[in-house]
Amino acid sequence: MHFLKISILVSFLFFNILFAQNTKKVSIQFNWKYQFEFAGYIAAKEKGFYEDAGFDVELKEYKHGIDIEKDVQNGISTFGIYDTSIIDNYDKNKPIILLANYLKISPLIFITKRDIFSPKELKNKTISMSTFEFKNSSLKRLLDKFNIKQEDINIKSFGSIKEFMDGKVDAISAFITNEPFILQKNKIEYNIINPSNFEIKTLGESLFSSLSYLKNNTRNIKNFIEATNKGWLYALNNKEEIIDIIYNKYSKYKSKDALRYEAKKIESLMLLDSYNIGEIRQDILSSQLEEAKKTGKIDKNIQLNQLVYSLSKYSKNYDFSKDEISYLEKKDKIIMCIAPNRMPFEEYKNGKYSGIISDFMKFFEKELHIPLLIYPTKSFKDSLDAIKQKKCDIISEVISNEKRKKYLDITKPYLTFPLAIATKNNIRYINSLDDILDDKKIAVGKDYAFSEFLIKKYPNKNFILVNSVEEGLDRVLQDEVYGFIDSLTTLGYRLQNSYFSELKIAGKLDENFDLSIGVRNDQFLLYSIFEKLVQKLEVSTKHEIMKKWISINYENNIDYKFFWKVFIVLIIILFIITYRYREVLDNKKKIQKEREKLREKNNELKKAQIALEESISNFEVLLDSIMEAVLVFKDHNCIDINKVGYKLLGYNSKDEVIGKNLYHHVHDDFVVTLKELLNKDLDFYEIELVKKDGTIFPALVKDRYIYLNNERVKLFTIVDLTELKNKDRLLFKQSKLASMGEMIGNIAHQWRQPLSLISTISTGLKLKIEANLDDKKESIEFLDKLNSTAQHLSSTIDDFRNFFAADKRKEKFSLVSMIEQNLVLLDSIFKTNFINVVLNIDKTLYVNTYKNELTQALLNILNNASDAYKEKKTVEDKYIFIDAYKQNNSAVITIKDNAGGIPENIIENIFEPYFTTKHKSDGTGIGLYMTYQIINEHIYGKIEAFNCRYSYNNRLYKGAVFKITIPLD
């Protein structure tokens, strides 16, 4: 038996050692605390995905002072997590490589005080951020863009969001997934400066490693990435489970509600509708790399395939399956349809295939070792019809849409070009299609997928379909249409060759022109092959093809006739200058001086123009980057409005609002009020505004004067209060109903004794009358007592009826009288519970406000005090102290009990809606919330709650104090 136990133990140890040898120990250094931002890695570890892939993973939480990049370079950590700004510090001697990207938009932002709107306003301010962020981050690139250097700001080592909440710093680096939740919960006002709003594009959370580790583990690295992707997929589909794991096993740094908030934000930043989990956006990374090269942060010779694993030679493996290889071995040619007249993309003319796409097809042909033979057609539409009829296997360029997916399997895009619009030379710059009035005709290509997309996206625009690029540009030239939309490359090529002096590219649009390869949907293996070819297509290959094509076109466009004309003219001018040399010599110095002056003036004008354009551009970006409606007025007329503003007022564009008077959208009842408020220095105020369709809505308004281009203008910010007002009305109604229930209980207590007295007297009189024992004098006394009791009941009814009456206007009343009426309503409840009320009220104190609302607020507090004694049954002498006095032109009411006070861990939450410590059958949690709303929002006073210790009748007590301050003006 002893031998058997030893054998089992030895076997167990053997298999453990064997298993340990089959897994590689690696570590991942996070760039912050354990939270949902790292849910994919946590899920991959906890659900065994890493273990299945052969990895024993240690997840390392960030600690102050850690340099993530150096730790990975030096092998302290195998992998690191950071955004792609880490490439700005790329070291050729210790290179890193990006393995995967999960947040397609960087969540890193500045949170600032409410009066800081622009990065320029961060100068001379105190900013809390880490040293690593100041060296490598999108925030550093934002500061660089606005020429803000380290000496221009006071950098404070990153602590916590509490520094910002306490007003110790003006701005703080933060994640849009984290800190806003805390600030909103604590009702702290703030602004967000997001680098992406200022053209600073950075990919968020990315997984990276050292190149040296990659070289030694090329076979395993793909398995690690796939396990991580699997972990992210699991985390997104099982958020609550992963939140529980993070909270219970890793960290309680964040509450579960905060983790849920973060999970929702994280998923939105992953752009799962457009990108696969882990996919790296090459467009943004390419732009970031070029920017880093221009600023000298990175060697100009570094290419994207050196930074990205999927583009590097270490991943260069098409991984064709056995079926795919067998298919290719049997395939002796691939028939290809093209767009025969789409230069500079492609053209088939006189048996010659040329253009950008032709070079890509030649590259694919070389990779497959199978010829791609062209099936000739007259138009792109004919090519689409041909592939529908199975006359060709693939089509070289196609934009994906639902119609084409019915007969084509479409690969991922291998080329992306921005769309642009060509117009006549006199048209101003166009930023987007929203800038063009709806009545203007815009030509787009017939049978083009992007045309269908634009027509669907902009249903109000007047699009005209044309058969070719030439037809579209000719119609622009003849003023038949306002502009023609096509790819920037196509328009540039056509204008350069045919319309150079007559038309121009008036603007680049937000929409892109994505080209993919379309494969017949009955050729799945061929589709799978081309999909792999496209995915493995290196950026350097794309650049080489584009560079080659551009250089050829440049050489072919040299006009030697023009050169000789210019040369002859120059010879003539030279002869004239020589002939008149003596005459010109005398004036040469004078002319030179005048030229210098003109040059200086011209430079000054150019600088002023650039500064003005930059100022206007920055201001427009600022206006459209904030969440409030913003209007700018000069001399009471609107000169600018942001997108949120004109949408709020019911318009389709800012042009409909610009020029309208300040009071155009103000409700008639508030015009005079607004005129009075504009003369007061108020932080904000409420008025009612009117939309274009006549809808009236409440709004919170703030105004201030600013200087824009050296002109004094009025800036208005507006927030729609409709939803908040509706919620307030509902809560107020709920609170009133809750109070009604409590008052009915009070009525029952109030009337029980008087009704008993009436019953006793009436029964006694009846018996005496029946027995002929009634005494007239005694009977009169009994009847007087009955009448007095009935009058008391009638007075009680009036008191309750007045309590439930709606306040229509303010009234002036005595505080002592109002408080005594409140106590009458609660008298029986207090007597039943042996609660003593001690009053200390200034009888000369009057206030001018809404009496019934103040009554409701006081009753809520007094009822809460009574309930507190029910919970603390050990209190012997129960007291409620009510003081009222004047202080600094305000009336102050304090209500104090001796029920032991409010627990410190919840005292900050008692004024929140639906917060209650009672059983749900005993409390709604809206009483104190409505009290807060009544005092702070309706009466414009202030209420606060705190605990205190005090003595009364030589005994020490502890209780809660509610202090109400009401302005006397």
Backbone hydrogen bonds, N-H to C=O, Kabsch-Sander energy under -0.5 kcal/mol:
donor,donor_aa,acceptor,acceptor_aa,energy
5,K,1,M,-1.9
6,I,2,H,-1.9
7,S,3,F,-2.1
8,I,4,L,-2.2
9,L,5,K,-2.4
10,V,6,I,-2.5
11,S,7,S,-2.3
12,F,8,I,-2.4
13,L,9,L,-2.4
14,F,10,V,-2.4
15,F,11,S,-2.3
16,N,12,F,-2.0
17,I,13,L,-2.4
18,L,14,F,-2.5
19,F,15,F,-2.5
20,A,16,N,-2.6
21,Q,17,I,-1.9
22,N,18,L,-0.9
22,N,19,F,-0.7
23,T,19,F,-0.6
23,T,20,A,-0.8
24,K,54,G,-2.9
26,V,24,K,-0.6
26,V,56,D,-2.3
28,I,58,E,-2.7
29,Q,79,F,-2.5
30,F,28,I,-0.8
30,F,60,K,-2.8
38,F,35,Q,-1.8
39,A,36,F,-2.1
42,I,38,F,-2.1
43,A,39,A,-3.0
44,A,40,G,-2.1
45,K,41,Y,-1.8
46,E,42,I,-3.0
47,K,43,A,-2.7
48,G,45,K,-0.9
49,F,44,A,-1.1
50,Y,44,A,-2.0
52,D,48,G,-2.4
53,A,49,F,-1.3
54,G,51,E,-1.2
55,F,50,Y,-2.5
56,D,24,K,-3.5
57,V,55,F,-0.7
58,E,26,V,-2.2
59,L,57,V,-0.5
60,K,28,I,-2.9
60,K,58,E,-0.6
61,E,59,L,-0.6
62,Y,32,W,-1.6
66,I,63,K,-1.9
68,I,66,I,-0.8
71,D,67,D,-2.3
72,V,68,I,-2.0
73,Q,69,E,-2.6
74,N,70,K,-2.4
75,G,72,V,-1.0
76,I,71,D,-1.9
77,S,71,D,-1.6
79,F,27,S,-2.6
80,G,208,F,-2.4
81,I,29,Q,-1.7
82,Y,206,S,-1.9
84,T,203,L,-2.0
86,I,83,D,-1.5
87,I,84,T,-1.7
88,D,85,S,-1.7
89,N,86,I,-1.3
90,Y,87,I,-1.8
92,K,90,Y,-0.6
97,I,209,S,-2.7
98,L,307,L,-3.6
99,L,207,L,-3.1
100,A,207,L,-1.5
101,N,278,G,-1.7
102,Y,205,E,-2.6
103,L,205,E,-1.3
104,K,102,Y,-0.7
104,K,269,L,-1.6
105,I,269,L,-0.8
106,S,202,T,-1.5
109,I,174,A,-3.0
110,F,193,I,-2.2
111,I,172,I,-2.7
112,T,110,F,-0.5
112,T,191,N,-2.5
113,K,170,D,-1.5
116,I,113,K,-1.9
117,F,115,D,-0.6
121,E,118,S,-1.2
122,L,119,P,-1.8
123,K,120,K,-1.4
124,N,152,D,-3.7
125,K,122,L,-1.8
127,I,125,K,-0.6
127,I,154,N,-2.5
128,S,171,A,-2.4
129,M,127,I,-0.7
129,M,156,K,-1.7
134,F,130,S,-2.0
135,K,131,T,-1.3
136,N,132,F,-3.1
141,R,137,S,-1.7
142,L,138,S,-1.9
143,L,139,L,-2.3
144,D,140,K,-2.4
145,K,141,R,-2.1
146,F,142,L,-1.5
147,N,144,D,-1.7
148,I,143,L,-3.0
149,K,147,N,-0.7
152,D,149,K,-1.4
153,I,149,K,-0.5
153,I,150,Q,-1.0
154,N,125,K,-2.6
155,I,153,I,-0.8
156,K,127,I,-3.2
163,E,160,S,-1.4
164,F,160,S,-0.5
165,M,161,I,-2.2
166,D,162,K,-2.4
167,G,164,F,-1.4
168,K,163,E,-2.4
169,V,163,E,-0.8
170,D,126,T,-2.0
171,A,126,T,-1.6
172,I,111,I,-2.1
173,S,128,S,-2.7
174,A,109,I,-2.6
176,I,107,P,-2.5
178,N,175,F,-1.9
179,E,175,F,-0.9
181,F,178,N,-1.2
182,I,178,N,-0.9
183,L,179,E,-2.3
184,Q,180,P,-2.7
185,K,181,F,-2.0
186,N,182,I,-1.8
187,K,184,Q,-1.0
188,I,183,L,-2.8
189,E,187,K,-0.5
191,N,112,T,-2.4
193,I,110,F,-2.8
194,N,192,I,-0.6
197,N,194,N,-2.1
198,F,195,P,-1.8
199,E,196,S,-1.1
200,I,195,P,-2.1
201,K,199,E,-0.9
202,T,200,I,-0.6
204,G,103,L,-2.2
206,S,82,Y,-1.8
207,L,100,A,-2.6
208,F,80,G,-2.3
208,F,206,S,-0.5
209,S,97,I,-2.0
210,S,78,T,-0.6
211,L,95,P,-2.6
214,L,210,S,-1.9
215,K,211,L,-2.6
216,N,212,S,-1.3
217,N,213,Y,-0.7
217,N,214,L,-1.1
218,T,215,K,-0.5
221,I,217,N,-2.0
222,K,218,T,-0.6
224,F,220,N,-1.9
225,I,221,I,-2.2
226,E,222,K,-2.5
227,A,223,N,-2.2
228,T,224,F,-2.2
229,N,225,I,-2.7
230,K,226,E,-2.2
231,G,227,A,-2.0
232,W,228,T,-2.3
233,L,229,N,-2.3
234,Y,230,K,-2.2
235,A,231,G,-2.5
236,L,232,W,-2.4
237,N,233,L,-1.5
238,N,234,Y,-1.2
242,I,238,N,-2.1
243,I,239,K,-2.8
244,D,240,E,-2.2
245,I,241,E,-2.0
246,I,242,I,-2.8
247,Y,243,I,-2.6
248,N,244,D,-2.8
249,K,245,I,-2.4
250,Y,245,I,-0.9
250,Y,246,I,-1.1
251,S,246,I,-3.3
259,L,255,S,-2.2
260,R,256,K,-2.4
261,Y,257,D,-2.4
262,E,258,A,-2.5
263,A,259,L,-2.7
264,K,260,R,-2.0
265,K,261,Y,-1.9
266,I,262,E,-3.1
267,E,263,A,-2.2
268,S,264,K,-1.5
269,L,265,K,-1.7
270,M,266,I,-0.7
270,M,267,E,-0.8
271,L,268,S,-0.9
272,L,267,E,-0.5
274,S,271,L,-1.6
275,Y,271,L,-2.1
278,G,101,N,-0.6
279,E,276,N,-1.7
281,R,279,E,-0.5
282,Q,280,I,-0.9
285,L,281,R,-1.9
286,S,282,Q,-2.6
287,S,283,D,-2.0
288,Q,284,I,-2.5
289,L,285,L,-2.3
290,E,286,S,-2.5
291,E,287,S,-2.3
292,A,288,Q,-2.2
293,K,289,L,-2.1
294,K,290,E,-2.3
295,T,291,E,-2.0
296,G,293,K,-1.1
297,K,292,A,-2.2
298,I,292,A,-1.1
302,I,299,D,-1.6
306,Q,303,Q,-1.6
307,L,304,L,-1.4
308,V,304,L,-1.7
309,Y,98,L,-2.9
309,Y,307,L,-0.5
311,L,308,V,-0.9
312,S,308,V,-0.8
312,S,309,Y,-1.1
315,S,312,S,-1.3
316,K,313,K,-0.7
317,N,315,S,-2.0
325,I,321,S,-2.6
326,S,322,K,-2.4
327,Y,323,D,-2.1
328,L,324,E,-2.3
329,E,325,I,-2.0
330,K,326,S,-1.3
331,K,327,Y,-1.2
332,D,330,K,-0.6
334,I,371,P,-2.4
336,M,373,L,-3.6
337,C,394,I,-2.8
342,R,339,A,-0.9
342,R,346,E,-2.0
345,F,342,R,-2.0
346,E,342,R,-1.2
347,E,354,S,-2.0
348,Y,340,P,-1.7
349,K,347,E,-0.5
349,K,352,K,-2.3
352,K,349,K,-1.8
354,S,347,E,-2.3
354,S,352,K,-0.5
356,I,344,P,-2.4
357,I,345,F,-2.6
358,S,345,F,-0.8
359,D,355,G,-1.2
359,D,356,I,-0.6
360,F,356,I,-1.3
361,M,357,I,-2.7
362,K,358,S,-2.1
363,F,359,D,-1.8
364,F,360,F,-2.4
365,E,361,M,-2.5
366,K,362,K,-2.0
367,E,363,F,-2.1
368,L,364,F,-2.2
369,H,365,E,-1.8
370,I,365,E,-1.0
373,L,334,I,-2.2
373,L,371,P,-0.7
375,Y,336,M,-2.9
383,S,379,S,-1.6
384,L,380,F,-2.2
385,D,381,K,-2.3
386,A,382,D,-2.3
387,I,383,S,-2.1
388,K,384,L,-1.7
389,Q,385,D,-1.7
390,K,387,I,-1.1
391,K,386,A,-2.7
393,D,335,I,-2.1
394,I,335,I,-1.9
395,I,518,G,-2.5
396,S,337,C,-2.4
398,V,516,S,-1.6
405,K,401,N,-1.6
406,K,402,E,-0.5
406,K,403,K,-1.2
407,Y,404,R,-1.2
408,L,404,R,-1.8
409,D,519,V,-3.2
410,I,408,L,-0.6
411,T,517,I,-2.4
414,Y,515,L,-2.7
415,L,515,L,-1.4
417,F,513,F,-2.3
419,L,511,E,-2.5
420,A,486,D,-2.9
421,I,507,G,-1.9
422,A,484,F,-2.7
423,T,504,K,-2.4
425,N,502,E,-1.0
427,I,424,K,-1.5
430,I,506,A,-2.7
431,N,429,Y,-0.5
435,D,432,S,-1.9
436,I,433,L,-1.4
440,K,437,L,-1.6
442,I,462,N,-2.6
443,A,483,G,-2.9
444,V,464,I,-2.5
445,G,485,I,-0.5
446,K,466,V,-3.2
448,Y,445,G,-1.1
452,E,448,Y,-1.5
453,F,449,A,-2.2
454,L,450,F,-2.4
455,I,451,S,-2.5
456,K,452,E,-2.0
457,K,453,F,-2.5
458,Y,454,L,-2.7
461,K,458,Y,-1.6
462,N,440,K,-0.8
463,F,461,K,-1.2
464,I,442,I,-3.0
466,V,444,V,-2.3
472,G,468,S,-1.9
473,L,469,V,-2.5
474,D,470,E,-2.5
475,R,471,E,-2.1
476,V,472,G,-1.4
477,L,473,L,-2.3
478,Q,474,D,-1.9
479,D,476,V,-1.6
480,E,475,R,-2.5
481,V,475,R,-1.3
482,Y,441,K,-2.8
483,G,441,K,-1.1
484,F,422,A,-1.9
485,I,443,A,-2.5
486,D,420,A,-1.7
488,L,418,P,-2.8
491,L,487,S,-2.5
492,G,488,L,-2.4
493,Y,489,T,-2.2
494,R,490,T,-2.5
495,L,491,L,-2.9
496,Q,492,G,-1.8
497,N,493,Y,-1.4
498,S,494,R,-2.5
499,Y,494,R,-0.8
499,Y,495,L,-0.6
502,E,499,Y,-1.0
503,L,499,Y,-2.1
504,K,423,T,-2.7
506,A,421,I,-2.0
506,A,504,K,-0.8
507,G,421,I,-0.9
509,L,419,L,-2.5
513,F,417,F,-4.3
514,D,512,N,-0.7
515,L,415,L,-3.1
515,L,513,F,-0.5
516,S,398,V,-2.4
518,G,395,I,-2.1
519,V,409,D,-2.5
520,R,393,D,-2.3
521,N,407,Y,-1.5
523,Q,520,R,-2.0
527,Y,523,Q,-2.2
528,S,524,F,-2.6
529,I,525,L,-2.0
530,F,526,L,-2.4
531,E,527,Y,-2.5
532,K,528,S,-1.7
533,L,529,I,-2.0
534,V,530,F,-2.5
535,Q,531,E,-2.3
536,K,532,K,-1.8
537,L,534,V,-1.1
542,K,538,E,-1.7
543,H,539,V,-2.6
544,E,540,S,-2.3
545,I,541,T,-2.2
546,M,542,K,-2.5
547,K,543,H,-2.9
548,K,544,E,-2.4
549,W,545,I,-2.3
550,I,546,M,-2.6
551,S,547,K,-2.3
552,I,548,K,-1.9
553,N,549,W,-2.0
554,Y,550,I,-2.0
555,E,551,S,-2.1
556,N,552,I,-2.2
557,N,553,N,-0.9
557,N,554,Y,-0.7
558,I,555,E,-1.1
560,Y,558,I,-0.9
563,F,559,D,-1.6
564,W,560,Y,-2.2
565,K,561,K,-2.1
566,V,562,F,-2.5
567,F,563,F,-2.4
568,I,564,W,-2.4
569,V,565,K,-2.2
570,L,566,V,-2.3
571,I,567,F,-1.9
572,I,568,I,-2.1
573,I,569,V,-2.5
574,L,570,L,-2.6
575,F,571,I,-2.1
576,I,572,I,-2.2
577,I,573,I,-2.6
578,T,574,L,-2.3
579,Y,575,F,-2.4
580,R,576,I,-2.1
581,Y,578,T,-1.3
584,V,580,R,-2.2
585,L,581,Y,-2.3
586,D,582,R,-1.0
587,N,583,E,-0.6
587,N,584,V,-0.6
588,K,584,V,-0.9
588,K,585,L,-0.5
591,I,587,N,-2.6
592,Q,588,K,-2.5
593,K,589,K,-2.2
594,E,590,K,-2.3
595,R,591,I,-2.5
596,E,592,Q,-2.3
597,K,593,K,-2.1
598,L,594,E,-2.7
599,R,595,R,-2.9
600,E,596,E,-2.4
601,K,597,K,-2.6
602,N,598,L,-2.8
603,N,599,R,-2.6
604,E,600,E,-2.3
605,L,601,K,-2.6
606,K,602,N,-2.4
607,K,603,N,-2.6
608,A,604,E,-2.5
609,Q,605,L,-2.6
610,I,606,K,-2.8
611,A,607,K,-2.8
612,L,608,A,-2.4
613,E,609,Q,-2.9
614,E,610,I,-2.7
615,S,611,A,-2.4
616,I,612,L,-2.6
617,S,613,E,-2.6
618,N,614,E,-2.9
619,F,615,S,-2.3
620,E,616,I,-2.4
621,V,617,S,-2.5
622,L,618,N,-2.4
623,L,619,F,-2.6
624,D,620,E,-2.1
625,S,621,V,-0.7
625,S,622,L,-0.9
626,I,622,L,-0.5
626,I,623,L,-0.7
629,A,718,I,-2.2
631,L,716,F,-2.5
632,V,640,D,-2.7
633,F,714,K,-3.0
634,K,637,N,-2.8
637,N,634,K,-1.6
638,C,660,K,-2.6
639,I,632,V,-3.1
640,D,632,V,-1.3
642,N,630,V,-2.0
646,Y,642,N,-2.0
647,K,643,K,-2.1
648,L,644,V,-2.1
649,L,645,G,-1.9
650,G,647,K,-1.2
651,Y,646,Y,-3.3
656,E,653,S,-1.0
657,V,654,K,-1.3
658,I,654,K,-2.4
659,G,638,C,-2.6
660,K,657,V,-2.2
662,L,636,H,-2.3
664,H,661,N,-1.7
666,V,663,Y,-1.1
667,H,688,E,-2.3
670,F,667,H,-2.4
671,V,667,H,-0.6
671,V,668,D,-0.9
674,L,670,F,-2.8
675,K,671,V,-2.1
676,E,672,V,-2.0
677,L,673,T,-2.6
678,L,674,L,-2.3
679,N,676,E,-1.0
680,K,677,L,-1.7
682,L,680,K,-1.5
685,Y,701,V,-2.1
687,I,699,A,-1.9
689,L,697,F,-2.7
690,V,665,H,-2.9
691,K,695,T,-3.1
692,K,649,L,-2.5
694,G,691,K,-1.8
697,F,689,L,-2.4
699,A,687,I,-2.6
700,L,719,V,-2.6
701,V,685,Y,-3.3
701,V,699,A,-0.5
702,K,717,T,-2.1
704,R,715,L,-1.7
706,I,713,V,-2.5
708,L,706,I,-0.6
708,L,711,E,-3.0
709,N,707,Y,-0.5
711,E,708,L,-1.1
713,V,706,I,-2.9
713,V,711,E,-0.6
714,K,633,F,-3.0
715,L,704,R,-3.3
715,L,713,V,-0.5
716,F,631,L,-3.1
716,F,714,K,-0.5
717,T,702,K,-2.6
718,I,629,A,-2.7
719,V,700,L,-2.1
721,L,698,P,-2.4
725,K,721,L,-3.1
726,N,722,T,-2.3
727,K,723,E,-2.1
728,D,724,L,-2.5
729,R,725,K,-2.6
730,L,726,N,-2.1
731,L,727,K,-2.8
732,F,728,D,-2.9
733,K,729,R,-2.4
734,Q,730,L,-2.5
735,S,731,L,-2.8
736,K,732,F,-2.3
737,L,733,K,-2.4
738,A,734,Q,-2.5
739,S,735,S,-2.5
740,M,736,K,-2.4
741,G,737,L,-2.0
742,E,738,A,-1.8
743,M,739,S,-2.8
744,I,740,M,-2.5
745,G,741,G,-1.6
746,N,742,E,-1.9
747,I,743,M,-2.7
748,A,744,I,-2.1
749,H,745,G,-1.9
750,Q,746,N,-3.2
751,W,747,I,-2.7
752,R,748,A,-1.1
753,Q,749,H,-0.6
755,L,751,W,-2.6
756,S,752,R,-1.7
757,L,753,Q,-2.3
758,I,754,P,-2.5
759,S,755,L,-2.4
760,T,756,S,-2.3
761,I,757,L,-2.6
762,S,758,I,-2.6
763,T,759,S,-2.0
764,G,760,T,-2.3
765,L,761,I,-2.6
766,K,762,S,-2.1
767,L,763,T,-2.1
768,K,764,G,-2.1
769,I,765,L,-2.6
770,E,766,K,-2.4
771,A,767,L,-1.8
772,N,769,I,-1.3
773,L,768,K,-3.2
774,D,768,K,-0.8
779,S,775,D,-3.1
780,I,776,K,-2.5
781,E,777,K,-1.9
782,F,778,E,-2.3
783,L,779,S,-2.7
784,D,780,I,-2.5
785,K,781,E,-2.1
786,L,782,F,-2.3
787,N,783,L,-2.7
788,S,784,D,-2.7
789,T,785,K,-2.3
790,A,786,L,-2.5
791,Q,787,N,-2.6
792,H,788,S,-2.0
793,L,789,T,-2.2
794,S,790,A,-2.4
795,S,791,Q,-2.6
796,T,792,H,-2.1
797,I,793,L,-2.1
798,D,794,S,-2.1
799,D,795,S,-2.2
800,F,796,T,-2.2
801,R,797,I,-2.8
802,N,798,D,-2.6
803,F,799,D,-1.6
804,F,800,F,-1.5
805,A,801,R,-0.7
805,A,802,N,-0.7
808,K,806,A,-0.6
811,E,849,T,-2.5
813,F,847,V,-2.3
815,L,845,L,-2.2
818,M,814,S,-2.1
819,I,815,L,-2.7
820,E,816,V,-2.3
821,Q,817,S,-2.1
822,N,818,M,-1.8
823,L,819,I,-2.0
824,V,820,E,-1.8
825,L,821,Q,-1.7
826,L,822,N,-1.2
827,D,823,L,-0.6
827,D,824,V,-0.8
830,F,826,L,-2.5
831,K,827,D,-2.6
832,T,828,S,-2.5
833,N,829,I,-1.8
834,F,831,K,-1.2
835,I,830,F,-3.1
836,N,834,F,-0.5
836,N,878,K,-2.9
838,V,880,I,-2.8
839,L,837,V,-0.5
840,N,882,I,-2.5
842,D,884,A,-2.0
843,K,841,I,-0.8
845,L,842,D,-1.6
846,Y,844,T,-0.5
847,V,813,F,-2.2
849,T,811,E,-1.8
849,T,847,V,-0.6
851,K,849,T,-0.8
854,L,850,Y,-2.0
855,T,851,K,-2.5
856,Q,852,N,-2.5
857,A,853,E,-2.1
858,L,854,L,-2.5
859,L,855,T,-2.7
860,N,856,Q,-2.3
861,I,857,A,-1.7
862,L,858,L,-2.8
863,N,859,L,-2.9
864,N,860,N,-1.9
865,A,861,I,-2.1
866,S,862,L,-2.3
867,D,863,N,-2.5
868,A,864,N,-2.1
869,Y,865,A,-1.5
870,K,866,S,-1.2
871,E,867,D,-1.7
872,K,868,A,-1.8
873,K,871,E,-1.0
875,V,872,K,-1.4
878,K,834,F,-0.7
878,K,876,E,-0.7
879,Y,877,D,-0.5
880,I,836,N,-2.4
881,F,896,K,-3.1
882,I,838,V,-2.8
882,I,880,I,-0.5
883,D,881,F,-0.5
883,D,894,T,-2.3
884,A,840,N,-1.9
885,Y,892,V,-2.2
887,Q,890,S,-3.1
890,S,887,Q,-0.7
891,A,966,I,-3.1
892,V,885,Y,-3.2
893,I,964,I,-2.8
894,T,883,D,-2.4
895,I,962,F,-2.2
896,K,881,F,-2.5
897,D,960,A,-1.6
898,N,879,Y,-0.8
900,G,958,K,-2.3
906,I,903,P,-1.6
907,I,903,P,-1.1
909,N,906,I,-1.9
910,I,906,I,-0.6
910,I,907,I,-0.6
912,E,909,N,-2.0
914,Y,925,G,-1.3
915,F,912,E,-1.4
915,F,925,G,-1.1
916,T,914,Y,-0.6
922,D,919,H,-2.5
923,G,919,H,-1.3
930,M,926,I,-2.6
931,T,927,G,-1.9
932,Y,928,L,-2.4
933,Q,929,Y,-2.4
934,I,930,M,-3.0
935,I,931,T,-2.5
936,N,932,Y,-2.8
937,E,933,Q,-2.1
938,H,933,Q,-1.5
938,H,934,I,-0.5
939,I,934,I,-2.8
941,G,935,I,-3.9
942,K,965,T,-2.0
944,E,963,K,-1.8
946,F,961,V,-2.0
948,C,959,G,-2.3
950,Y,957,Y,-2.4
952,Y,955,R,-2.6
955,R,952,Y,-0.9
957,Y,950,Y,-3.5
959,G,948,C,-2.2
961,V,946,F,-3.2
962,F,895,I,-2.3
963,K,944,E,-2.6
963,K,961,V,-0.5
964,I,893,I,-3.3
964,I,962,F,-0.5
965,T,942,K,-3.0
966,I,891,A,-3.1
968,L,889,N,-2.0
